[in-house]
């Protein structure tokens, strides 16, 4: 496989890191900018929401531009957005910076996937796309512990300077190593959405949305949960996030193994059921750090174990539109992140962070229902001509 794919995966990792990098330092941001934890949490919500909406729209709008030049320009905008976040004197400025980095970041991820597909031989295309998504999932897992470590040591703005430096390195690497890549025809947003008329596919995508909503309702506010309910200090919070990150990365591999061995359908149901048990148990094991860590490791591992099973399920359910489904699934995941962090913010404002796990668990049960509905639906037959009709 072309080694330049790993460079593109690194770009995807850098972009994804920005999304949740602020999650571990929400309390520091809230205190410094004079806003509530819920308002600080909106910085995650707005990023994910803009990311989910902008991705297909910007890809269509920039369809005629050379891919390499477009990536360099978009990386530059992303760099400036992160500098804006680093220098932001108030809440409004950092909110604007988050919108800029989300929009540019969403296009960068899609570009990384399309460029990776274009520079490898057809037999390596699936592996190349998988490598890009590994960069994305890895960033979502590791973004918080990276932000937490740097933020606690140098202040909450420092992580954005760190990302700016990585972005500059990415710009140089892309400019020097990638050749010119001509644009290819892009499926319009309208045509992409038409594939969701299939109830089996729509509820599968909705399962991803609900699952991430339930997960982020607690995960986006894990730092205040650990500090208020567990009484942990900054050092222990960093350790917990590190453990969470390692378990989640390993969970992605476990999910792939389960999907291959037992099939994606059984794996999805099993993972959701076990995840629900784990997240519902969180409030009841806070009296014991070892018990909490066990429950948290299961929770974190399963949070990403479902991703390969879901992707495999979508490919098997709609092989003729698999590329489109992967793109839509990425949007569904980010809508879930946005909605989950928003719901979590409401819970923490109106009640207490101790209830975030239970509220999240309810959404996980909803995702179980939609997964069962999807799996029991028959497969609607349509071909590529249907998808490309306007």
GIMO-V232771 format. One record per run of one state. SS is the DSSP state (hx for helix, st for strand, lp for the rest). FROM is the first residue (numbers start at 1). LEN is the number of residues. Records with the same first field share a line. If there is no record, write none. Layout:
SS = FROM-LEN, FROM-LEN
This chain:
lp = 1-3, 21-2, 34-3, 62-5, 88-3, 120-2, 155-3, 178-11, 198-1, 220-2, 230-4, 263-1, 285-4, 318-1, 351-2, 376-8, 389-2
hx = 4-17, 23-11, 37-25, 67-21, 91-29, 122-33, 158-20, 189-9, 199-21, 222-8, 234-29, 264-21, 289-29, 319-32, 353-23, 384-5
